[in-house]
Structure formats: C-alpha cells, structure tokens
C-alpha cells in the first residue's frame, strides 16, 4: 500500500506530550497500536510537513474544479 492507495482501514490517532518532555503520536487500528515518540523539534517538523501537504492538497483540489 502506498501513499496514494485508498484503504478501508479505520484508525484512531492521538497526539499528546509525554511526561518525559517529548511528543507521542499514537495510532491504533483494531488490535494494532503504534506509539511513536518524537522530540519537540521533530514534532514541529512533522507539523510543518502536515501544513505543507494540506496546502498542496488544497491547491490540487482547486485545479481539478
């Protein structure tokens, strides 16, 4: 499965600070749980990538109209 592949998998995502000063992204789908820990700087980089991807997606959607 790639980034552009559709899926029927339902997953939940939680994002929160940890007690150790990091940021955890916790993804769960069925019986699968994936905790991913990041430093604050790494979390900011991920946030920037999400914003950039959302902006690109909006521009692509406008072109398709």
N, C-alpha and C positions, 0 to 999 in steps of 0.2 A: 504494500500500500504506500502510495506516495503522497506528497503534499496536496496534489490536485485530485486525489481519489475521494469520491463520496463514500460515506460509511453510515451504517445504521446503528453503530455502537453508541450507546448513551453513556456519557461520563460526567462526573462532577469534578469541579476544580475549586480548591480553596487556596487562598493566598494570605499569609499572615507572618508577622515577625516571630522569631523563636526566642526562647529565654536566653540563648547564647549570643544574641545580637545579630543573627542572620535573618534571612527571609526564606520561608519554606513555601514552595508550590506543591500542593498535594492533590494528585489526580487519582480518582477511583472510578472503576468501571467493573460492575459485577463484583467478583471476588478479588480482582486485581487492584492493588494500591501502590502508587508510585510517589514516594516522598522525594522531593528534590530541594536541596539546601543550597543557598547562594549567599555570597557576601552582599552587603548593601550596594556596593559598586556594580556587581554583576546583575543585581536585581534592577538597578537603574538602566543598565544596558538593555536588558530584556524589555523593560517598559518602553524604551526608545524604539526598539525594533517593532514592538506591537503598534505603537503610534504610527510609525512609518508604513507598516503593512496596511493599517486601516486607511491611511491617506491614499495609498496607491490603489487599494480596492475601491475606494470611493471614486477616484478619477477614472478607473477602468469601467465602473458601472455607468458613469455619466457618458462615456464614449459609446457604450452599447445602446443607449437610448435613441 
